[in-house]
Amino acid sequence: MGEIRVGLVGYGFMGRAHSNAYRQVPFYFPELESKPVLKVLCERREEALKAAAAVMAWEDTETDFDALIARDDIDLIDIVTPNNVHVEMAIKAAQAGKHVLCEKPLAMNLAEAKQALAAVEAAGVVHMVCHNYRRAPAVALAKQMLEEGLLGTIYHWRSQYLQDWMIDPEKPAVWRVQKATAGSGALGDLLAHSADLALWLVGDIERVCCDMETFVKERPPLGDIDAMLGAGAGAGEKLKVDVDDCVVALARFANGAVGTLEATRFAPGHRNYNFFEINGSKGSIRFKFERMNELEYYNVEDPVGRQGFRTIQVTEDVHPFLGLPDGGGRYWPPGHIIGYEHTFINTVADLMVGIQKGESPAPTFADAVKTQAVLEACEGSAYAGGWEEVESFQS
Ligand SMILES: NC(=O)c1ccc[n+]([C@@H]2O[C@H](COP(=O)([O-])OP(=O)(O)OC[C@H]3O[C@@H](n4cnc5c(N)ncnc54)[C@H](O)[C@@H]3O)[C@@H](O)[C@H]2O)c1
């Protein structure tokens, strides 16, 4: 079996999720021809780095990204830092001949995203953006059902990505609420996932009409963010929140479908409500991540009097990602549900195959440019008012 030696940069929430995926993937995907090796963990905070590397059994550590990409024992760079350094790191990694997995959103803006795409294409390396929700088996089943034409002509996309972790106004100004480090707020953090799914499941978005709001306009500083930004807020001073807390958008798709996309960090009771519904001439499907093993389906051809949404428990070997090539279940027997971490394991498995074959698995950086174009149009619309064209992009 071949080895793909990983250098992962940034060890926070996503650093843990990705590290776990690399560790687990050979166990659940025994058919892989190449397995990841947890070679080097890179992080600025040396103490946290050593502890994290020990927990996840990374072989080595670096505190300097340039030193990481200069190493000849690294094949893949995985970027799980705040958004402001994604593109710089992706370009450097590609120029050093490394394959690149990058967390979403790929970039701070559309121009940056295109630069990242140009760099990976020029270098001829494999590239992928981690929109892991595509690889929840129920979402992949939705894609299959759409491709089989089970929903007919698509009329509506309706998505809501709702969280509530920023409700408390005394919650500090973490990097996610600073434009300099995040680029945008709920837009790039949450709506990016919904836009990726909408583009994948329904098709290109031509124009949007969008509104945004920042409910809590300043927050107590966080020491780390001061260091990162050089913001230097004085004692007792608060930092301005210069990103959106929520975003609501109308969308017109190229195929005639009409959509709504909503994302917020201010919906009490919703911890990670990632929901979408698609309505077509032959039926509807809907999904919410908090019940990620289920896909709801309504078929207009069911007899009147027996109609209603049915809940498909997406845990069978025949479902996407859940069967081994030679038969039997990949994870657990039917009805024995899987969780958040499996979306990352499935993502990393497809990346291993992609690197083995020299083909970038979707969503590629080109797909991410399309997503970024939707985000940019949303911002443009919110600031200018009215409808905004989404820049079209052919990969
Ligand atoms: N796919 C998903 O569902 C999902 C979920 C959460 C976050 N994300 C994305 O993952 C990325 C990271 O988010 P997170 O929640 O893990 O953040 P986090 O704050 O938990 O961790 C970020 C880590 O990066 C480190 N870091 C910052 N700048 C660095 C630099 N220049 N060099 C090296 N390390 C650096 C920080 O010290 C920290 O350990 C973001 O782009 C975010 O949008 C994706």
The ligand as a Gaussian input file, in Angstrom:
#p B3LYP/6-31G(d) Opt

LIG

0 1
 N      -15.913000      21.965000       7.295000
 C      -16.535000      22.469000       8.328000
 O      -17.673000      22.149000       8.609000
 C      -15.839000      23.470000       9.196000
 C      -16.198000      23.618000      10.552000
 C      -15.481000      24.547000      11.326000
 C      -14.470000      25.305000      10.757000
 N      -14.186000      25.165000       9.437000
 C      -13.108000      25.956000       8.831000
 O      -11.871000      25.442000       9.305000
 C      -10.932000      26.494000       9.461000
 C      -10.395000      26.475000      10.881000
 O      -11.496000      26.601000      11.763000
 P      -11.431000      26.011000      13.259000
 O      -12.832000      25.966000      13.755000
 O      -10.626000      24.783000      13.278000
 O      -10.637000      27.199000      13.969000
 P       -9.886000      27.155000      15.365000
 O       -9.835000      28.550000      15.832000
 O      -10.489000      26.114000      16.247000
 O       -8.425000      26.647000      14.989000
 C       -7.577000      27.369000      14.116000
 C       -6.153000      26.984000      14.426000
 O       -5.280000      27.579000      13.472000
 C       -4.123000      28.071000      14.163000
 N       -3.515000      29.114000      13.343000
 C       -3.976000      30.349000      13.117000
 N       -3.161000      30.999000      12.265000
 C       -2.142000      30.158000      11.979000
 C       -0.974000      30.242000      11.182000
 N       -0.681000      31.363000      10.506000
 N       -0.161000      29.157000      11.125000
 C       -0.448000      28.036000      11.800000
 N       -1.545000      27.881000      12.579000
 C       -2.388000      28.941000      12.656000
 C       -4.667000      28.549000      15.495000
 O       -3.655000      28.631000      16.465000
 C       -5.701000      27.450000      15.797000
 O       -5.119000      26.371000      16.460000
 C      -11.659000      27.774000       9.086000
 O      -11.353000      28.099000       7.773000
 C      -13.127000      27.418000       9.214000
 O      -13.959000      28.149000       8.354000
 C      -14.838000      24.267000       8.672000

